[in-house]
Amino acid sequence: MNYRTALGLFASLIAFGLIGTLFLLFKGHHIMGTSQQFPWGLLISTYVFFVVSSTGLCLVSSIGHVFGIEPFHAVAKRSVVLAIITLMAGFLVMGIETPQPLHMLYMMVTPNWTSAIFWMGSLYGVYLVFLFGEFWYMIMRENHAKARLFALLAFFSAIAAHSNLGAVFGFLHARPYWEGPYMPIYFILSALLSGSAILILLFYLHEGKDSSSPVVPAIAKLLTLFLSITIFFTIWKVLTGLYGHVPGKADAYRALLTGPYALNFWLLEVTVGMVIPLAVLLRKKTRKAAFTAAALSILGIFFMRYDLVMVGQVVPLDVIDQMPLPVTLLKYTPTWVEWAVVSLGIGFTGLCYLLAEKRFDLNSPASGPHKTSASTSSHADVVS
């Protein structure tokens, strides 16, 4: 696919997304598949997908730019650009999903210090500022000392913001499927998985299948590690969810394992998103195998976010305390308008990144903390 074709593809996605957004603005949010009983839908899971991706890109790039581990210096510039874009795409989707976006500004003026959602918005705002600082000094000014400082700040703010996003779910005691201290850890782990998969796709497409660059093989090792940990974590998450038949929690897990979300979970999230990619990476060490595994992982991660948000709401709140049997699960089906907004987010991400590739020099790697300008130029020649 050449550059103009890619631009046309992403522009088409944006056009479709804008049509859906206009329908949403003029018709009202009642045309979405959500309801008072099922308030969070596809757009919330898409928001989570984008901001998790942004955090993962930041964390993986920090391996080289902050901690000085080769060959991850080469991913820093593209990572920070794409981290900014995916975070803004998440904000875009969330802004469209919110019936009154201006209320978010009012929330900042009159903060609720005990609200996890308030801290989510605040911490992601701080994280975005540090990302822009890293971008400015690394790409616009080539000041690697200050760029590394902002990278370090972005690293810690990303962990704070993203673990807090997990707390938005984990603090909800009324939703037993989400409640628990493991959610912040789960979000950080899944962010590392997302960031590794996206960077493999990005650098495979940029460098080509016959490149001898060490970047893709190095990130593929990370992806193998994070896939293994995620599978292990998923097994124990399911076992603890079913053990003891906790009211509300066990019913939600049954909806995931054998109910309406079983196909999503077993086929798309587990088989396509984790098992097949891990098998491919363990069997073959080629760049093409890494690309295939990364592409499948990203697809599985999208449905991982979807399942997380939806399954947490299928058990009605008014029956969790009594739990009459059998439980009537709530239903939700995304409308075309919601899929259009998802298309807008994807198109926005792709188009902005392509324009950034044309506008900025993203080929030279970021310098390590102890590298001179001469060694940086030498390393850039090697990578090229």
C-alpha distance (Angstrom), angle and dihedral (degrees) to the residues before:
residue distance angle dihedral
M1 . . .
N2 3.80 . .
Y3 3.77 126.0 .
R4 3.82 96.7 -97.9
T5 3.78 92.7 47.6
A6 3.80 90.4 51.4
L7 3.80 90.5 48.7
G8 3.80 89.9 51.2
L9 3.80 92.2 49.0
F10 3.80 94.2 51.5
A11 3.80 91.9 42.2
S12 3.82 88.7 54.4
L13 3.80 90.5 51.8
I14 3.80 89.4 50.9
A15 3.81 91.6 49.0
F16 3.80 91.8 52.4
G17 3.78 89.3 46.1
L18 3.79 92.7 51.6
I19 3.81 90.6 52.4
G20 3.78 90.4 53.8
T21 3.81 91.3 45.3
L22 3.82 91.6 52.8
F23 3.81 90.4 50.4
L24 3.79 88.4 50.8
L25 3.79 93.3 49.8
F26 3.80 95.8 47.1
K27 3.82 99.6 36.5
G28 3.78 97.9 37.6
H29 3.78 133.6 -122.5
H30 3.79 92.3 -72.8
I31 3.82 88.4 84.0
M32 3.80 89.2 70.4
G33 3.79 120.2 89.6
T34 3.80 93.2 -111.8
S35 3.80 125.5 101.4
Q36 3.79 140.7 -179.4
Q37 3.81 89.0 -86.9
F38 3.82 92.6 44.4
P39 3.82 103.9 32.2
W40 3.82 102.1 160.9
G41 3.78 117.7 66.1
L42 3.79 143.3 158.7
L43 3.79 94.2 -47.1
I44 3.80 92.4 58.3
S45 3.81 91.6 50.9
T46 3.82 89.3 47.0
Y47 3.80 90.3 51.1
V48 3.80 88.7 51.9
F49 3.82 90.1 48.3
F50 3.81 92.8 54.2
V51 3.80 98.3 43.9
V52 3.82 91.3 44.4
S53 3.81 88.0 52.4
S54 3.81 90.6 50.4
T55 3.79 92.0 51.2
G56 3.79 92.3 46.6
L57 3.80 92.1 51.2
C58 3.79 90.3 51.0
L59 3.80 94.1 47.8
V60 3.81 95.4 47.2
S61 3.81 93.2 46.2
S62 3.82 88.7 51.3
I63 3.80 89.0 66.3
G64 3.79 88.0 74.1
H65 3.78 106.6 22.2
V66 3.82 97.9 42.3
F67 3.80 104.5 24.9
G68 3.81 97.4 32.3
I69 3.80 99.4 -127.2
E70 3.78 117.4 155.2
P71 3.03 136.2 -101.0
F72 3.80 92.0 18.7
H73 3.81 93.4 81.0
A74 3.79 86.6 82.4
V75 3.82 93.8 63.0
A76 3.81 97.9 52.1
K77 3.80 101.3 90.3
R78 3.77 97.3 44.9
S79 3.79 90.8 41.5
V80 3.79 95.0 55.3
V81 3.81 92.3 46.0
L82 3.79 92.8 49.7
A83 3.82 91.7 42.3
I84 3.82 89.5 57.4
I85 3.80 92.4 46.1
T86 3.81 96.0 47.8
L87 3.80 91.6 46.9
M88 3.80 90.6 51.7
A89 3.81 89.4 47.0
G90 3.80 88.3 54.7
F91 3.81 90.4 50.5
L92 3.82 89.5 48.6
V93 3.80 93.2 53.2
M94 3.80 92.0 44.5
G95 3.81 91.4 49.0
I96 3.80 91.1 53.7
E97 3.81 91.7 45.6
T98 3.81 92.6 52.8
P99 3.83 111.6 84.8
Q100 3.83 91.1 -148.9
P101 3.84 108.7 29.4
L102 3.81 91.8 176.2
H103 3.79 88.4 65.5
M104 3.80 87.1 72.3
L105 3.81 89.0 63.5
Y106 3.80 89.8 47.6
M107 3.79 88.3 52.4
M108 3.79 89.4 58.3
V109 3.81 91.6 50.8
T110 3.81 93.7 47.8
P111 3.80 102.6 30.5
N112 3.78 125.7 -166.4
W113 3.79 101.0 -145.7
T114 3.80 92.6 -163.8
S115 3.82 94.0 54.6
A116 3.81 117.0 102.4
I117 3.82 89.5 -157.6
F118 3.82 90.6 56.7
W119 3.79 90.1 52.5
M120 3.81 90.3 45.4
G121 3.81 91.4 58.4
S122 3.80 93.4 42.1
L123 3.80 96.1 47.4
Y124 3.79 93.9 45.6
G125 3.80 88.4 50.3
V126 3.81 90.2 53.9
Y127 3.81 90.0 45.2
L128 3.82 90.6 53.2
V129 3.82 91.1 51.2
F130 3.81 91.1 52.9
L131 3.81 90.8 47.0
F132 3.79 90.0 53.8
G133 3.81 89.3 48.7
E134 3.79 90.8 52.3
F135 3.79 90.5 47.0
W136 3.81 92.6 49.3
Y137 3.79 97.3 50.2
M138 3.80 97.3 36.1
I139 3.82 100.3 44.1
M140 3.80 107.7 16.8
R141 3.82 100.0 36.1
E142 3.83 103.9 20.1
N143 3.81 88.4 -138.5
H144 3.76 99.7 147.5
A145 3.79 96.6 -179.5
K146 3.80 93.1 59.0
A147 3.80 91.3 36.7
R148 3.80 89.8 56.6
L149 3.82 90.4 49.1
F150 3.81 91.2 53.9
A151 3.80 89.8 43.3
L152 3.80 89.3 56.1
L153 3.82 90.8 48.6
A154 3.81 90.3 47.3
F155 3.81 89.7 50.2
F156 3.82 94.2 55.4
S157 3.80 94.2 39.6
A158 3.82 89.8 50.1
I159 3.81 90.6 54.3
A160 3.81 91.1 46.5
A161 3.82 94.6 46.9
H162 3.76 95.6 43.3
S163 3.78 97.0 45.2
N164 3.80 86.3 49.7
L165 3.81 89.1 53.6
G166 3.79 86.7 56.5
A167 3.80 87.9 50.1
V168 3.83 89.9 55.7
F169 3.81 85.2 67.8
G170 3.81 98.7 30.5
F171 3.81 93.9 54.1
L172 3.82 93.0 57.1
H173 3.79 100.9 102.5
A174 3.80 90.0 174.7
R175 3.82 88.9 65.1
P176 3.83 105.9 59.2
Y177 3.81 92.9 -174.9
W178 3.82 90.7 63.7
E179 3.78 101.2 31.7
G180 3.77 117.3 105.7
P181 3.81 145.2 85.2
Y182 3.81 93.1 -101.5
M183 3.82 94.6 72.0
P184 3.84 96.7 83.5
I185 3.82 89.2 48.8
Y186 3.80 90.9 47.2
F187 3.80 91.4 52.1
I188 3.81 93.2 50.9
L189 3.81 91.0 47.7
S190 3.80 93.3 48.9
A191 3.82 89.7 47.0
L192 3.81 90.3 58.4
L193 3.79 89.1 49.2
S194 3.82 91.7 50.3
G195 3.79 94.6 46.2
S196 3.80 93.4 50.1
A197 3.81 93.4 49.1
I198 3.81 94.3 47.3
L199 3.81 93.3 48.6
I200 3.81 91.6 50.9
L201 3.80 89.9 53.3
L202 3.77 91.9 45.8
F203 3.79 97.6 49.4
Y204 3.79 94.8 39.7
L205 3.80 89.9 56.1
H206 3.79 91.9 42.9
E207 3.80 99.3 45.4
G208 3.79 99.9 33.3
K209 3.77 131.6 -125.2
D210 3.82 94.7 -80.5
S211 3.80 97.6 51.1
S212 3.80 119.6 125.8
S213 3.80 93.0 -150.9
P214 3.82 113.0 133.3
V215 3.81 93.4 -141.5
V216 3.81 100.4 90.3
P217 3.84 95.2 43.6
A218 3.80 90.5 48.9
I219 3.80 93.9 50.7
A220 3.82 89.8 43.8
K221 3.82 88.1 62.8
L222 3.79 88.9 54.1
L223 3.80 90.9 48.6
T224 3.81 90.3 51.6
L225 3.80 90.5 51.9
F226 3.81 95.2 46.8
L227 3.81 92.8 45.7
S228 3.80 90.0 53.2
I229 3.80 92.6 48.9
T230 3.81 91.8 46.0
I231 3.80 92.2 52.4
F232 3.81 90.3 49.3
F233 3.81 90.8 47.5
T234 3.82 92.5 47.5
I235 3.81 92.4 52.7
W236 3.79 92.7 53.6
K237 3.80 92.6 41.6
V238 3.79 89.9 57.2
L239 3.82 93.7 44.3
T240 3.80 93.2 50.9
G241 3.81 89.8 46.2
L242 3.79 93.0 55.4
Y243 3.81 98.7 36.5
G244 3.78 114.1 101.3
H245 3.81 93.9 8.9
V246 3.80 91.9 -107.2
P247 3.83 107.8 -160.5
G248 3.79 111.6 -101.2
K249 3.81 94.6 3.2
A250 3.80 98.0 66.9
D251 3.81 91.1 43.8
A252 3.80 90.7 53.3
Y253 3.80 91.0 50.1
R254 3.80 90.6 49.7
A255 3.80 88.1 53.5
L256 3.79 87.1 53.5
L257 3.80 97.9 44.4
T258 3.80 104.3 35.3
G259 3.80 105.6 2.0
P260 3.80 136.2 71.6
Y261 3.81 94.0 -47.6
A262 3.81 96.7 47.1
L263 3.81 94.2 100.3
N264 3.79 91.3 51.6
F265 3.78 92.0 47.7
W266 3.80 103.3 42.2
L267 3.81 99.2 33.9
L268 3.80 107.3 29.7
E269 3.80 105.1 22.9
V270 3.81 101.9 34.4
T271 3.81 107.5 22.9
V272 3.81 101.7 31.8
G273 3.79 97.3 28.2
M274 3.81 102.3 41.4
V275 3.81 119.1 2.9
I276 3.81 100.1 47.4
P277 3.84 94.7 42.5
L278 3.81 91.4 49.5
A279 3.81 91.6 47.6
V280 3.82 90.9 49.3
L281 3.81 92.5 49.6
L282 3.80 93.4 47.5
R283 3.78 93.7 46.6
K284 3.80 100.2 44.0
K285 3.79 130.8 29.1
T286 3.81 97.3 -165.3
R287 3.80 127.1 121.7
K288 3.80 90.5 -117.7
A289 3.80 91.1 54.6
A290 3.80 90.0 50.6
F291 3.81 90.2 50.2
T292 3.81 92.3 49.9
A293 3.79 92.3 47.7
A294 3.81 92.0 48.0
A295 3.80 93.6 49.3
L296 3.82 91.8 50.2
S297 3.80 90.8 45.8
I298 3.80 92.7 54.2
L299 3.79 90.8 50.9
G300 3.80 90.1 49.5
I301 3.81 91.8 46.1
F302 3.81 91.2 55.4
F303 3.80 90.2 55.8
M304 3.80 90.1 42.0
R305 3.81 87.7 61.7
Y306 3.80 91.1 44.0
D307 3.80 93.6 51.0
L308 3.80 91.9 45.9
V309 3.80 93.5 55.6
M310 3.80 98.1 38.9
V311 3.80 101.6 42.9
G312 3.79 90.7 52.0
Q313 3.81 89.3 64.4
V314 3.81 104.2 40.5
V315 3.82 94.3 91.5
P316 3.84 110.2 74.8
L317 3.78 114.3 -118.5
D318 3.79 94.2 -135.6
V319 3.80 94.3 61.7
I320 3.80 101.6 42.7
D321 3.80 93.4 91.9
Q322 3.80 96.1 47.5
M323 3.80 99.9 23.7
P324 3.80 100.8 -164.2
L325 3.78 110.6 -160.1
P326 2.93 130.3 -87.2
V327 3.80 97.8 33.6
T328 3.79 115.9 -142.0
L329 3.79 105.7 -136.3
L330 3.79 120.7 -142.1
K331 3.79 117.4 -116.4
Y332 3.78 131.4 -139.4
T333 3.81 130.7 179.3
P334 3.83 121.2 -179.2
T335 3.80 115.0 -123.9
W336 3.80 126.0 -136.2
V337 3.80 88.8 -102.9
E338 3.80 90.7 61.1
W339 3.79 91.7 48.0
A340 3.80 87.9 49.9
V341 3.81 90.9 56.6
V342 3.82 89.1 49.5
S343 3.80 86.8 52.3
L344 3.81 88.9 51.9
G345 3.80 91.3 53.7
I346 3.81 92.9 49.0
G347 3.80 92.7 45.3
F348 3.80 91.6 47.6
T349 3.81 91.0 51.6
G350 3.80 94.7 47.8
L351 3.80 96.4 43.5
C352 3.80 94.6 46.8
Y353 3.78 91.6 48.7
L354 3.80 93.5 49.9
L355 3.80 90.3 50.3
A356 3.80 90.1 48.8
E357 3.81 90.5 53.1
K358 3.81 89.0 55.5
R359 3.79 96.0 42.7
F360 3.82 102.7 43.2
D361 3.79 136.9 43.6
L362 3.79 102.7 -114.1
N363 3.81 97.9 158.2
S364 3.80 101.8 83.7
P365 3.81 113.1 79.0
A366 3.79 121.8 -119.6
S367 3.79 112.6 -100.7
G368 3.75 119.7 -106.3
P369 3.78 119.2 -118.7
H370 3.81 94.7 -95.5
K371 3.79 101.7 32.9
T372 3.78 123.7 117.9
S373 3.76 122.2 -140.1
A374 3.81 89.9 -104.7
S375 3.78 93.3 54.6
T376 3.79 89.4 45.5
S377 3.79 90.8 55.4
S378 3.78 90.4 46.6
H379 3.80 91.8 51.3
A380 3.79 90.8 47.5
D381 3.82 89.0 54.5
V382 3.81 90.8 50.5
V383 3.80 93.1 50.1
S384 3.79 91.2 45.8
